[in-house]
Structures are given as C-alpha cells and as structure tokens.
Amino acid sequence: MSDYKTLFKRKSVRKFDKSLSVSEKELADLTAFFENCVPLLPHIATDFRIVKREQTDCRWGQYAILFFSEKKEGYLENIGYMGEQLDLYLAERNLGACWYGMASCEVSAPEGMDFVIVMSFGKSREEDFRKDRSEFQRKDLAKTFEGDASGALLGALEDARFAPSACNSQPWHVTVKEGTLTVSRHSDSPLAKVVKKIPNYFNRIDVGIYLCFLETALTAHGIAFERACTFDGGEAPVRYTLQ
Ligand SMILES: Cc1cc2nc3c(=O)[nH]c(=O)nc-3n(C[C@H](O)[C@H](O)[C@H](O)COP(=O)(O)O)c2cc1C
C-alpha cells in the first residue's frame, strides 16, 4: 500500500520553480513504479505513459502521465485507484503532481484502450507540500459517513476523507454496519450540474482515489479487510468486510 504519512503531505501542485527539474533517474524510477501499481480490478488492461508537458495542453508541470485503459465496467474507479498510488509516490519524493481532468493530449491510445485522464507533475520542494491537516479543505466526516465507528476505524475514516477529488467534490459516502463498510458514490456537488463530465466520469475516478486513501488508512490503523466491488452501472458500491 501507499505511504501513510504522504496522505497528509500531498496536494495538487500547480506552481513550479523553473530552476528545478525532474532527473532522468526520477523518470526511470517512476516508470519502474508503474509496474508496482496495484489494480483495483486486475482484469482491466491499463497503460501509463510519461510525455513532456508541451505534448499536452497542460498549463503547469514539466511532464504529464497519460492514463489509458480498456473500457470495461469499473475502469474509471480502477484508474483512480492506480493513479492515486502514483500521486502519493510522487509526493513522497517531492515531485508535485495534479490530476488534470481538463487537459488532453493528441497521443494515440494503445490498441483496445481509450485515453482516460492526465496527471501533470514536476520537481518541487518539501515546503511546496502540506505540513498540517488544518491546510486541507474537506467536508466534515459527518457529511459523508453514517453508522457505527469508533477507535481505529473512526481514525481511518477521518484520514481517508483527505483524498483529492475533481473540483474537491468528495463524492463518496461510507456506511458502516455489522462489520461491513460500504462505499458508494454521491455526486452532490453544485458543479456537477454545470460540468456534465463530473458526476458520471470524474466522480467515478474520485471513488477509486478514495479507495486508495481508505485502504492505506485502514492498513495503517491495523484494520484487516476483504474488498468486494460490484460496479454494475449504479452507484458503484464497494464493500469491505472488516476483520
Ligand atoms: C479526477 C480529478 C480531476 C481534476 N482535474 C483538475 C483540473 O482539470 N484542473 C485543476 O486545476 N485541478 C484538477 N483537479 C485537482 C482538484 O481540484 C483537487 O484535487 C481538489 O481541489 C483538492 O485539492 P488538493 O488536491 O490540493 O488536496 C482534479 C482532481 C481530480 C481527482
């Protein structure tokens, strides 16, 4: 799983000092890490490519990661889950990244796959990241959670809510009942009515991102779990049996 401390360090980095640059070694290590990204849905083929920012219409960052995937049920959640592992990997190494839903790239997708989304990144400094939880702007847990949680589980849920999301919409809802934790998608952001791509596209990626945060937090709090996903075109329910 991802590094727990980095959940509270990462942020969307959009400003870069042009005197800094990503080294060849950092690029090679990142490419090697692609292979270590754990999928949510292993039966869906994915591909990630690093290109220079100039090959995209991104407005910041030195490079961009292009995400491609087979278009199968749950592919957006799968890209969110895997891409967030990359976001956290980058932040851990002071490489500032930003999921970039509005960006596109004229690169042809690998056969059988579609272009999904871009993540821009560049070299940053430690001080470009968050130092304190008070720097996050997120909904209170009570707005996205119902059920019985205390102790370690409550701690994990408090941590997971720091996950990033498109327009900070935080479209996840968690229910805990009789040892089962259920995550569903609620696209209730006012922006979802204006930007049509938010509820059915970006918010599915957001749910995958949230699952990466949730699992990292559950593991760090010593809670073992088993996950079952049923992406059947509905509210994208994901169930965790807590042990
Ligand atoms: C799927 C997705 C798409 C996003 N697209 C954009 C974008 O097009 N432009 C942008 O400036 N930020 C974009 N963001 C970044 C969010 O605005 C940001 O994650 C959110 O406001 C929370 O802030 P934080 O990442 O600094 O914690 C996107 C985030 C996600 C998860």
The ligand as an ORCA input file, in Angstrom:
! r2SCAN-3c Opt
* xyz 0 1
  C     -10.260     13.405    -11.217
  C      -9.690     14.758    -10.893
  C      -9.633     15.748    -11.884
  C      -9.067     17.002    -11.586
  N      -8.976     17.936    -12.577
  C      -8.384     19.143    -12.306
  C      -8.239     20.121    -13.356
  O      -8.632     19.907    -14.504
  N      -7.632     21.294    -13.032
  C      -7.173     21.562    -11.773
  O      -6.621     22.648    -11.538
  N      -7.297     20.648    -10.755
  C      -7.892     19.458    -11.006
  N      -8.007     18.514    -10.002
  C      -7.485     18.797     -8.651
  C      -8.603     19.086     -7.653
  O      -9.126     20.375     -7.869
  C      -8.045     18.932     -6.232
  O      -7.647     17.600     -6.044
  C      -9.040     19.278     -5.138
  O      -9.419     20.634     -5.211
  C      -8.452     19.025     -3.731
  O      -7.253     19.751     -3.534
  P      -5.867     19.018     -3.238
  O      -5.607     18.044     -4.357
  O      -4.832     20.122     -3.205
  O      -5.965     18.299     -1.925
  C      -8.578     17.283    -10.273
  C      -8.649     16.287     -9.291
  C      -9.179     15.039     -9.594
  C      -9.186     13.975     -8.535
*
